[in-house]
Amino acid sequence: MARIVFRFCFGYFGLFCLLFSQIPFAFAGLLVDSLPDNAAIWELRVMSPVIEWAGRGFFDTEVVLREDSGSGDQWFFWSFVCCLLIVAVVATLIWTVLDRHRPNYQRLQAWFLLFIRICLGGQMLLYGFAKAIPTQMPEPSLAELLQPYGEFSPASVLWHQVGSAPIYEILLGCAEVLGGLLLFLPRTATLGAMLSLVSLAQVFVLNMTFDVPVKILAFHLMLLSMVLLAPQARRLANVLVLNRPSEPATQPDPFRGNRVRWFAIALQVALGVWMALGFVHTGLKYWNEGGGGSPKPPLYGIWTVSEFTQDGVPVPPLTTDETRWQRVVFDVPGMTYQKMDGTLVPVVPTVDTAAHTIAVSAPPPRPDAQPSSVATFTFEQPAPDRLMLNGQLNGRPVTISLQQVGLNSFPLRGRGFNWVQDYPYFR
């Protein structure tokens, strides 16, 4: 039975690590910027005709690789997993029939576990550095501070919860990075697999309970940790559960001779450093170009409309008015205006601080489409917390007076840390 289980695991998890594009893509390291934009999914693109055809038979629905989605739980990926299961089961049956007299697979098992260990280590570093350099879950944008809590999806609640506490996110990332680094050394691989299993179990539970569409990958990475720990199960049970003496936990070694073994260890460490440097480079790039380290745009902040004049006539702040603005937000992603009914409308601003002009356009529906103009303004800033806009809005002349909102007035940003609390602070 153990040999049959090994054959299945070898086929299924080996294929998963080779064909799930994100896993081999992690080996690009510092070369990631020189690769084409679609390099991360090239394998899935090649296989897509077969997977989509099989998926239509499995699920009786349209199965398409949606490259613009970012979701790892598409019908396409469920079809991919089903195809792997079928291939692995068939391969296991054929392998069992043809090789049923072999007593064990010790050497092949050692190579297989080494391969799994490196693949898992790469994914732990990928997700770990995305949190250690807090780009995976950024702080809530200024526009999101104005959005009612009940309008957020469960996944957005999780993202904003973690993003609102960057230190917590960094610590989560450091734990994942540590687990990944430990996997690249045979002597510490068991500890790395244990730490990875704990981290991935938490990630999988969060993905399941907050509806994050990375359930397939998180579950498989958790299984890979268990595969790595399987040869150590008896030793771990003796130490952690049964209080019995146990020999040291050692990773299966596929190498013969000390010189080859030390060279292989050095190569594993170098590979881990190479992948880590790639993730650090990518993380810092995202942090500086669109994350918390990017420069703030002109007029950054939340501005409340105090006066709104259209066609020379003051417009009262009625919630039924569909043309009057309630607030304007300038943030790193762009500009957002809030209607009187609370609706947030993202737009694309072009701010010329020298000419004191702002051109506002609607986001294009397609990358190749031309943006449509929403408004053109000239602006004055008589005081740091005051802003005057004059120009055309939807083809009609307007004058808008705005007052800047102190960002620390939002408890999510201004509450901070407190050692002493006589009463809990919930709002």
C-alpha positions, 0 to 999 in steps of 0.5 A: 500500500505504501508503494501505491501511495508513493506512486500516486503522490509522485505522479499527482504532486509532481505534475502539479508542481511542474504544470501549475505555472506559478510554481516553476515561475518562482524559479525565475528569481531576478530575471522576472522583469526580463520575462514576457508579461504572460510568462507566468501562465504560459503552461496553462495557455498551452494546455488550455484547449485540453483542459477547457474541453475536459472541463466542459465534460466534467462540469457541463459548463463553459470552461475558459482560462480567464487571464484577466481574472487573478482568481485561482478557483476558476472552473478552469483550475478545477478542470485542471485538478480533475485532469491531474487526478485522472492522469495520476490514477491511470499512471499509478495503475500502469506503474503498479502493474509494470513494477509491482515486484520492486521492494521500495523506492528509497532513492526516487523518494529522496529525489521526489521529496527534494523537488517538492521541498524546493517548490514549496520553499519557493512558494513560501518565499513568494507569499512571505515577501509579499507580506513582509514587504506589505504589498499583498494586503495594502492599507485601505485606500482613502476612498475605501475609508468612505465605503460602508462596512456592509458593502465590503465582500468577505475577502475585502474585509480580510484584506483591509483587516490585515492591511490596516495593521502593517506590523501584523502583516509583516510578522505573518510574512516573516513567519512564511519567509522563515519557513521557506528559507528553512526548507532550502537546508536539509538539516532544517527542512523538517522544521521548515515543513512544520512551520509551513504547514501551520502557516498554510493551514491558517491561510487555507482556513482564511481562504475558505471562511473569507471566500478568497479565490486561492483555495486550490493552491493553498490546499495543495501547498498544505498537502505538500507540507504534509508529504514532506513530513510524512517520512518523519511522522513516526519520529514526530509522534514519538516526540510530540505525542507519545513522549518516547525517545526518537532518533534524529529527523533526517531528510532522505538523501539522494546524493552519494559521497560527502563532496557531492552532498555538500555541493548539492547543499550549497546549490540548494542554498544558492537557489533559495537566495536567488529566489528570495532576491527575486521576490525582494526585488519585485516586492520593493518595486511594487511598494515604491511604484504603487504601494505605501512607498510610492510618492503621494499625488498632488492634492492627496487627501479627502476633500469635503464639498462645502459649496457647489455652484452649477450654472451660477446657482448654488446647489443644496446638499440633497441626497436625491441630487445626482449631479452634486458631489459630496466628497473628492478623493485624491490618492495613489490609485487616482481620483474618486468622487462621491455622489450625494447618495454615497456612491463612489465613482473612480475617475482618472485625473491629470493634474498639472500643478504648474498650470493649476489645471485638472482634467478628469476622465472616465476609466476606459472600458477597454485598454485600447479604448479612448477615455471620455472626458468628465470634467476640466477644472482650474484650481486654487489652493488658498490654504493647505486645507482648502481647495477651489475648483472652477470649470466644466462638469459634464458640459456645465459650468461649476464652482466647487469649494472643498475642505480637507478632512483630517485623515486621523479623524478616521479611527481606523487610521488615527486610533493607534496603539494603546498600552492602557485601556480602562474600557474597550474601544469599539466603534 
